[in-house]
């Protein structure tokens, strides 16, 4: 996988599409995170997703985690993640963004509150992109709300 964090100077290129970059950055953060933090990261991304949608992602690896937790609070264990790789995380984040972009944006809180997740260049880039995207969505929503109030 090409590392976005390895760009010269660690800067995000202006032409970088956040919808494509965010999954890659989450995967990089996942790979460098301590095991317990990986569990929190995956659990956050799984919460809004149903079992049927998870079956189609990464050969059903995330559906198996959800099935193990059927009828109870989602609890991702370290042994659940033994076969979860960066490509699986990219697929999970792509899907999570389609279902609930707010869930992916909420990773900012998880990243900033965890020293184990926030210590990489990929995490810094990810936080920046997530904050930028959330601000852009809020601005667009405010403009849409203002336009709907315009009597002309």
Secondary structure as GFF3:
##gff-version 3
##sequence-region A 1 152
A	DSSP	three_ten_helix	4	6	.	.	.	ID=ss1
A	DSSP	three_ten_helix	8	10	.	.	.	ID=ss2
A	DSSP	alpha_helix	18	32	.	.	.	ID=ss3
A	DSSP	alpha_helix	35	46	.	.	.	ID=ss4
A	DSSP	alpha_helix	51	55	.	.	.	ID=ss5
A	DSSP	three_ten_helix	58	60	.	.	.	ID=ss6
A	DSSP	alpha_helix	61	68	.	.	.	ID=ss7
A	DSSP	three_ten_helix	78	81	.	.	.	ID=ss8
A	DSSP	alpha_helix	86	99	.	.	.	ID=ss9
A	DSSP	alpha_helix	101	105	.	.	.	ID=ss10
A	DSSP	alpha_helix	107	112	.	.	.	ID=ss11
A	DSSP	alpha_helix	115	118	.	.	.	ID=ss12
A	DSSP	alpha_helix	121	149	.	.	.	ID=ss13
###
